[in-house]
Amino acid sequence: DTAVSQTPKYLVTQMGNDKSIKCEQNLGHDTMYWYKQDSKKFLKIMFSYNNKELIINETVPNRFSPKSPDKAHLNLHINSLELGDSAVYFCASSPGTSYEQYFGPGTRLTVT
Amino acid sequence: GQSLEQPSEVTAVEGAIVQINCTYQTSGFYGLSWYQQHDGGAPTFLSYNALDGLEETGRFSSFLSRSDSYGYLLLQELQMKDSASYFCAVRAHTGGFKTIFGAGTRLFVKA
């Protein structure tokens, strides 16, 4: 009965590789988000989708490309990975633009 | 721009009361949320204030003063399991609703 799930939980890869992180929510929410949490635990919004439509796109390198095939899924593809991309990436969802967001367990990405 | 400030660390004793303050500067302010995150875990929603005043949810209360751009989270009857990071987050509307998180306050609860 997982609410927001992400795969994989851990991802170790080398610089220059391309990787994807998947997110699914079974809460019936229509808004989904990607956040990046760095080593200092600073949590920063990257993207937000509402009903498969991009509504927030923060200043994120265009190596990061989100894709929402339907409103229950929001995937994150990262091209040409760099050392600075190492972080924990959290997916979240909310009903509409509600203030209450439900976070997935996170994906710890390590780029070597 | 938008910014939030909260203390980086707070230490308190089990059974005590602790207050974590948050000041913010933002345009399009709608409300202030609080999230808890245990080490290795995901942020979980605690409370939200859109209007001035105190909101109480069990041992946790949250306060907002919009005129002072200030809020706080009050944790009562502290328990060891409350040791975690606590984030204040501003909900703002700047071309779309957005949640901006503070840097977090690490709470250590000692026996």
Boltz contact constraints between the chains, C-beta under 6 A:
constraints:
  - contact:
      token1: [A, 41]
      token2: [B, 104]
      max_distance: 6.0
  - contact:
      token1: [A, 42]
      token2: [B, 103]
      max_distance: 6.0
  - contact:
      token1: [A, 43]
      token2: [B, 101]
      max_distance: 6.0
  - contact:
      token1: [A, 55]
      token2: [B, 96]
      max_distance: 6.0
  - contact:
      token1: [A, 56]
      token2: [B, 96]
      max_distance: 6.0
  - contact:
      token1: [A, 56]
      token2: [B, 98]
      max_distance: 6.0
  - contact:
      token1: [A, 97]
      token2: [B, 97]
      max_distance: 6.0
  - contact:
      token1: [A, 99]
      token2: [B, 31]
      max_distance: 6.0
  - contact:
      token1: [A, 99]
      token2: [B, 33]
      max_distance: 6.0
  - contact:
      token1: [A, 99]
      token2: [B, 48]
      max_distance: 6.0
  - contact:
      token1: [A, 99]
      token2: [B, 91]
      max_distance: 6.0
  - contact:
      token1: [A, 100]
      token2: [B, 45]
      max_distance: 6.0
  - contact:
      token1: [A, 103]
      token2: [B, 42]
      max_distance: 6.0
  - contact:
      token1: [A, 103]
      token2: [B, 43]
      max_distance: 6.0
  - contact:
      token1: [A, 105]
      token2: [B, 42]
      max_distance: 6.0
  - contact:
      token1: [A, 106]
      token2: [B, 42]
      max_distance: 6.0
